[in-house]
Amino acid sequence: MAVVCKLRSIIPEVPNLSPPSMFRPTAFSTLRRGFATQLLPTSKSPISPSLSFFNSVTGDDTQIPTYRVLDGVGKPIEGAEIPEITRDFARKMYEKMCLLPQMDTILYNSQRQGKISFYMTSHGEEAAIVGSAAGLDFEDEALAQYREAGLLLWRDYPLDSIMAQCFGSHEDSAKGRQMPVHYGSKEYHFHTISSPLATQIPQAAGVAFALRRTPSRRDKSIAACYFGEGAASEGDFHAGMLLASTIPSPVLFIARNNGFAISTPAAEQYHGDGIASRGPGYGVDTIRVDGNDALAVLAATREARKRCLKGGRAVLMEVMTYRVGHHSTSDDSFAYRARSEVEDRKRIDNPIARFRLFLESQGWWNGEEEEELKTRLKTEVMKAFKKAESAPRPPLGEMFTDIYAGEMPWNLKEQKEELKQLLNKYKDYDGYKKELAKFTKKGEDVMQ
């Protein structure tokens, strides 16, 4: 009874609301009609009485289109707008696109000869890589996978440094500790490549967030994150996308869809509308681009970068291309795809040939320059190759440094002592002499 009295003493204090009115049928009906059209608190989706399911592969025109500027013979397609580009800029793009396969071929063959331990080419993906690199700013932070050497070439990263990394010579900034093609350069804003797939995706979201919080770089630089469609099947892809969308950060996710995750074709990797269809689900602006069209990739990257900076948010770009080369020197792709398929793609849709035809149509390139370029690029690559091939490796003792901060821990001291005893025991054997001669200081920094 006391509770009822207490309620009665409270309710009249609410303006224009008497106790019986809360339970009147007419009031409930009005409330019910409101719910019929009211949006749910966690959704902007309109309310519908239709029991409908949605799917991006049902053929109901919901697939994301592929943006293209040039057709297969280098001519603008109907309705396409040529991005703003100068003669010199276009020629640089073409030269870097030609330099990449020259370098790839020489280093791939050197691995087959046992001169380096491993290599991965970018054959067939030159426009996707160089075109996107050309659309970025030099100070944009690049977090790559393992086919983005073309970005370094675009930024004029020295061929000597690339060769030093692949050979693991004493001039390698990583001191020979990384596998070949795992480049990294603070000066060129290129974060060191990590072998495990997709680790760079959430890292890129974090890098972009740091850029946003740094006054000197806010509204000036973005993080550009490259990965293959296979890496997009990793959990880190979703973690990175979620982080970048919920904590807005200027990061451009560039998914190279080259048709294969090692031996797994794209058709077996996902059932939906590719990688691009995942972007809208995270509230991320998304575009799909013809990755063999250098101008389309350039234009899309420029616009995506503007959106990253203007909105301080993530953008997803799926670049459709084809991996002409084997996955790596550890792979024989003809075990899972026909050789004729590869040859057909090389002939029908060569990104370098397509861009060259465009340049020629503009009067910016000719056959004589083509021959001169091939000769010059091969000479430059071979010069850097021979320098790295004959260069000594870092001092043997370097393998124990820079592992932990401060004093060397006990376990590394034990390992170094064990190596010292081993080398002193066998240093006079011809095999050991031959191998030690390859190192700067010939192992003396360990044996002393």
C-alpha positions in Angstrom: 0.0 0.0 0.0 2.9 2.3 0.8 4.4 1.6 -2.7 1.1 2.5 -4.4 0.9 5.7 -2.5 4.4 6.5 -3.4 3.7 6.0 -7.1 0.7 8.2 -7.0 2.7 10.9 -5.4 5.3 10.7 -8.2 3.1 10.3 -11.4 1.1 13.5 -11.1 4.4 15.4 -11.1 4.9 14.4 -14.8 3.2 17.2 -17.0 0.2 16.2 -19.0 0.3 12.6 -18.0 -2.3 11.0 -15.8 -1.9 7.4 -14.7 -4.8 6.0 -16.8 -3.5 7.5 -20.0 -0.5 5.2 -20.1 -2.7 2.2 -20.5 -5.3 3.5 -22.9 -5.7 1.3 -26.1 -5.7 4.4 -28.3 -2.3 5.5 -27.1 -0.9 2.0 -27.7 -2.3 2.0 -31.2 -0.6 5.2 -32.0 2.7 3.9 -30.6 2.3 0.7 -32.7 1.8 2.6 -35.9 5.0 4.6 -35.2 7.0 1.4 -34.9 5.8 0.3 -38.3 8.1 2.8 -40.0 10.6 3.6 -37.2 14.3 2.7 -38.0 16.1 0.5 -35.6 18.7 2.2 -33.4 21.7 0.4 -34.9 20.6 0.6 -38.6 19.8 3.1 -41.3 18.1 0.5 -43.4 14.4 1.2 -44.3 11.7 -1.0 -42.8 10.1 -3.4 -45.3 7.3 -5.9 -45.0 8.9 -8.0 -47.8 10.7 -11.2 -46.8 13.7 -10.7 -49.1 17.3 -12.0 -49.0 20.2 -10.3 -50.8 23.2 -11.7 -52.6 25.9 -10.0 -54.7 26.2 -12.9 -57.1 22.5 -13.5 -58.0 22.8 -11.6 -61.2 20.5 -8.8 -60.2 22.8 -6.0 -61.3 24.3 -5.4 -57.9 27.9 -6.2 -58.8 30.4 -3.4 -58.5 31.6 -2.4 -62.0 35.3 -2.3 -63.1 36.6 1.2 -63.9 38.5 1.5 -67.2 40.0 4.3 -69.3 42.0 2.6 -72.1 40.9 -0.4 -74.1 43.1 -3.3 -75.1 44.8 -1.3 -77.8 45.5 1.9 -75.8 42.5 3.9 -77.0 40.1 5.7 -74.5 36.8 3.9 -74.2 33.6 5.8 -74.9 32.8 8.2 -72.1 36.2 7.8 -70.4 38.1 10.9 -69.2 41.9 10.8 -69.5 43.4 11.8 -66.2 45.6 14.8 -66.1 49.0 13.6 -67.2 52.1 15.3 -68.8 54.4 13.8 -71.4 57.3 13.5 -69.0 55.1 11.9 -66.2 53.7 9.4 -68.7 57.1 8.5 -70.0 58.4 8.0 -66.5 55.5 5.6 -65.8 56.3 3.6 -68.9 60.0 3.4 -68.2 59.4 2.2 -64.7 56.9 -0.4 -66.0 59.6 -1.6 -68.4 62.3 -1.6 -65.7 60.4 -3.9 -63.4 60.3 -6.9 -65.7 63.9 -6.4 -66.7 64.9 -6.6 -63.1 62.5 -9.4 -62.4 63.8 -11.6 -65.2 67.5 -11.2 -64.2 66.9 -11.8 -60.5 64.5 -14.8 -61.2 67.2 -16.4 -63.5 69.9 -15.7 -60.9 67.9 -17.7 -58.3 67.7 -20.6 -60.8 71.5 -20.4 -61.1 71.8 -20.6 -57.3 73.1 -17.1 -56.9 70.3 -15.9 -54.6 68.0 -18.0 -52.5 64.5 -16.9 -53.5 62.6 -14.5 -55.7 59.1 -13.3 -56.7 58.3 -11.5 -59.9 55.6 -9.0 -60.8 55.1 -10.1 -64.4 51.7 -9.0 -65.7 51.1 -6.7 -62.8 53.3 -3.7 -63.8 50.4 -1.3 -64.5 48.7 -2.2 -61.2 51.8 -1.5 -59.2 53.5 1.4 -61.0 50.1 3.1 -61.8 49.1 3.1 -58.2 52.6 4.2 -57.0 52.3 7.2 -59.4 49.0 8.2 -57.9 50.6 8.4 -54.4 52.7 11.1 -52.8 56.4 10.3 -52.0 55.8 10.7 -48.3 52.7 8.4 -48.2 53.6 5.4 -46.0 53.6 2.2 -48.1 53.0 -1.1 -46.5 53.4 -3.7 -49.2 53.1 -7.5 -49.6 55.8 -8.8 -51.9 55.1 -7.7 -55.5 55.4 -4.0 -55.0 59.1 -3.4 -55.9 57.7 -1.2 -58.7 56.6 1.3 -56.1 60.2 1.6 -54.9 61.4 1.9 -58.5 58.8 4.7 -59.0 60.3 6.5 -56.0 63.8 6.1 -57.5 65.0 3.7 -54.9 68.5 2.7 -56.0 68.9 -0.5 -57.9 72.1 -1.1 -55.9 69.9 -1.2 -52.7 67.5 -3.7 -54.3 70.3 -6.0 -55.4 72.1 -5.7 -52.0 68.9 -6.9 -50.3 68.4 -9.8 -52.6 72.0 -10.9 -52.3 72.2 -10.1 -48.5 75.4 -8.2 -49.0 77.1 -5.9 -46.5 75.4 -2.9 -48.2 71.9 -4.3 -47.3 70.3 -2.1 -44.7 68.8 -5.2 -43.1 72.3 -6.8 -42.9 71.2 -9.8 -44.9 68.6 -11.0 -42.3 65.6 -10.9 -44.6 64.6 -13.1 -47.5 65.0 -11.6 -50.9 62.2 -9.2 -52.0 61.6 -8.2 -48.4 62.6 -4.6 -48.9 62.3 -1.8 -46.4 63.4 1.8 -46.3 62.5 4.5 -43.8 63.9 7.2 -46.2 61.6 6.1 -49.0 58.6 5.6 -46.6 58.4 1.9 -47.4 57.8 -0.3 -44.4 59.7 -3.6 -44.3 57.9 -6.4 -45.8 56.8 -9.3 -43.6 56.4 -12.9 -44.9 53.2 -13.8 -43.1 50.2 -12.8 -45.1 48.0 -9.8 -44.2 50.0 -8.6 -41.2 50.4 -5.3 -42.9 46.7 -4.6 -43.1 45.9 -3.8 -39.5 49.3 -2.3 -39.2 48.4 0.1 -42.0 45.3 1.2 -40.1 47.4 1.9 -37.1 50.0 3.8 -39.2 47.2 5.9 -40.8 45.8 6.7 -37.3 49.2 7.8 -36.2 49.5 10.1 -39.3 46.1 11.6 -38.4 47.4 12.4 -34.9 50.6 13.9 -36.1 50.1 17.6 -36.8 52.9 17.9 -39.3 51.5 15.1 -41.4 47.8 15.3 -40.8 45.9 16.1 -44.0 49.2 15.6 -46.0 50.0 11.9 -46.0 48.1 8.6 -46.1 49.0 5.0 -45.6 48.8 2.8 -48.7 48.4 -0.9 -48.0 49.0 -3.5 -50.7 47.9 -7.1 -50.5 46.6 -9.9 -52.7 43.1 -11.3 -52.9 44.4 -14.4 -51.1 45.5 -12.2 -48.1 42.0 -10.8 -48.0 40.9 -14.2 -46.8 43.0 -13.8 -43.6 41.4 -12.5 -40.4 43.8 -9.6 -40.4 42.1 -8.2 -43.4 38.8 -7.9 -41.5 40.6 -6.6 -38.4 42.3 -3.9 -40.4 39.1 -2.9 -42.3 37.1 -2.7 -39.1 39.7 -0.7 -37.3 40.1 1.8 -40.1 36.3 2.2 -40.5 35.4 2.6 -36.8 38.4 4.7 -35.9 38.6 6.8 -39.1 42.0 6.9 -40.5 43.4 7.9 -43.9 44.4 4.5 -45.3 44.1 3.3 -48.9 43.7 -0.5 -49.1 44.9 -1.7 -52.5 43.9 -5.3 -53.2 45.7 -6.8 -56.1 43.4 -9.5 -57.5 45.7 -11.4 -59.8 43.6 -14.5 -60.0 45.6 -16.8 -57.8 46.6 -17.2 -54.2 49.6 -19.4 -55.0 47.7 -22.3 -56.6 44.2 -21.5 -55.5 42.2 -19.7 -58.2 40.1 -16.7 -57.2 36.9 -18.6 -58.0 37.7 -21.0 -55.1 38.6 -18.2 -52.7 35.3 -16.5 -52.4 31.7 -16.8 -53.6 30.7 -13.1 -53.4 31.5 -10.2 -55.7 35.2 -10.2 -55.2 37.1 -8.2 -52.6 35.4 -4.9 -53.5 32.0 -6.0 -52.3 33.4 -6.2 -48.7 34.2 -2.5 -48.5 30.6 -1.1 -48.4 29.8 -3.5 -45.5 32.4 -1.7 -43.5 31.2 1.7 -44.6 34.3 2.2 -46.7 34.3 4.0 -50.1 35.2 1.3 -52.7 36.2 1.1 -56.3 37.1 -1.8 -58.6 39.7 -1.0 -61.3 41.1 -2.6 -64.5 44.6 -3.3 -63.1 46.1 -3.7 -66.6 45.1 -0.1 -67.5 47.8 2.2 -66.1 45.7 5.3 -66.6 42.7 3.8 -64.8 44.8 2.8 -61.9 46.5 6.2 -61.8 43.1 8.1 -61.8 41.5 5.8 -59.3 44.5 6.1 -56.9 44.5 9.8 -57.1 40.8 10.1 -56.3 41.1 7.5 -53.6 43.9 9.4 -52.0 41.9 12.7 -52.1 39.0 10.9 -50.3 41.4 9.5 -47.7 42.8 13.0 -46.9 39.5 14.9 -47.2 37.4 12.6 -45.1 40.2 11.2 -43.0 38.8 7.8 -43.7 39.7 4.5 -45.4 39.2 3.7 -49.0 39.3 0.2 -50.7 40.5 -0.3 -54.2 40.3 -3.7 -55.9 42.7 -3.9 -58.8 41.9 -6.6 -61.3 44.9 -8.1 -63.0 46.5 -11.4 -63.9 49.7 -13.1 -62.5 51.6 -14.0 -65.6 54.6 -15.3 -63.6 54.8 -18.2 -61.2 53.9 -17.4 -57.6 57.6 -17.6 -56.7 60.8 -19.5 -57.4 59.3 -22.3 -55.2 56.3 -22.7 -57.5 55.5 -24.2 -60.9 52.2 -22.7 -61.9 51.9 -25.0 -64.9 51.0 -27.7 -62.5 47.6 -26.0 -61.9 47.0 -23.9 -65.0 47.5 -24.4 -68.7 50.6 -22.8 -70.3 48.3 -21.7 -73.1 46.2 -19.7 -70.7 49.3 -17.7 -69.6 50.5 -17.2 -73.1 47.0 -16.0 -74.2 46.9 -13.4 -71.4 50.4 -12.2 -72.2 49.4 -11.7 -75.8 45.8 -10.4 -75.4 46.1 -8.1 -72.4 49.7 -7.0 -71.8 49.6 -3.9 -69.6 52.9 -2.6 -70.8 51.9 -2.9 -74.5 48.6 -1.2 -73.8 50.2 1.8 -72.2 52.9 2.0 -74.9 50.1 2.1 -77.6 48.6 5.1 -75.7 51.9 6.9 -75.6 52.5 6.3 -79.3 49.0 7.7 -80.1 49.9 10.9 -78.2 53.3 11.2 -80.0 55.1 10.6 -76.8 57.0 7.4 -77.7 58.4 5.7 -80.8 60.2 2.5 -81.8 63.6 3.9 -81.8 63.2 5.0 -78.2 61.9 1.6 -77.3 65.1 -0.1 -78.4 67.3 2.4 -76.7 65.3 2.0 -73.5 65.6 -1.8 -73.4 69.4 -1.6 -73.9 69.8 1.1 -71.2 67.6 -0.6 -68.6 69.3 -4.0 -69.0 72.7 -2.3 -68.7 71.6 -0.5 -65.5 70.2 -3.7 -63.9 73.2 -5.8 -64.8 75.6 -3.2 -63.4 73.8 -3.3 -60.0 73.6 -7.0 -60.2 77.3 -7.6 -60.7 78.2 -5.2 -57.9 76.0 -7.0 -55.4 77.1 -10.4 -56.7 80.7 -9.7 -55.9 80.1 -7.8 -52.7 81.0 -9.5 -49.4 78.3 -10.4 -46.9 77.9 -8.5 -43.6 80.3 -9.4 -40.7 79.3 -12.8 -39.4 78.9 -11.4 -35.9 76.1 -9.1 -37.0 73.6 -12.0 -36.7 73.8 -11.5 -32.9 73.3 -7.7 -32.9 70.2 -5.6 -33.0 68.0 -8.5 -31.8 67.2 -7.1 -28.4 67.7 -3.7 -26.9 70.5 -3.2 -24.4 72.9 -5.9 -23.4 73.0 -9.2 -25.3 70.9 -11.8 -23.4 72.5 -15.0 -22.1 71.0 -17.3 -24.7 72.6 -15.2 -27.6 75.9 -15.2 -25.7 75.8 -18.9 -25.5 75.0 -19.3 -29.2 77.8 -16.9 -30.2 80.2 -18.8 -28.0 79.2 -22.1 -29.6 79.7 -20.6 -33.1 83.1 -19.3 -32.0 84.2 -22.7 -30.9 82.9 -24.4 -34.1 84.7 -21.9 -36.4 88.0 -22.1 -34.5 87.8 -25.9 -34.7 87.2 -26.1 -38.4 88.6 -22.8 -39.7 91.5 -24.5 -41.5 89.3 -26.8 -43.6 88.9 -25.7 -47.2 85.1 -25.7 -47.1 85.0 -23.4 -44.1 87.7 -21.2 -45.6 85.7 -20.8 -48.8 82.5 -19.9 -46.9 84.1 -17.6 -44.4 85.8 -15.7 -47.2 82.4 -14.5 -48.3 81.9 -12.5 -45.1 83.3 -9.1 -44.2 86.1 -9.8 -41.7 86.0 -13.4 -42.7 84.4 -14.5 -39.4 87.3 -13.1 -37.3 84.8 -10.9 -35.4 83.3 -14.1 -34.0 86.4 -16.2 -33.6 88.3 -13.7 -31.5 
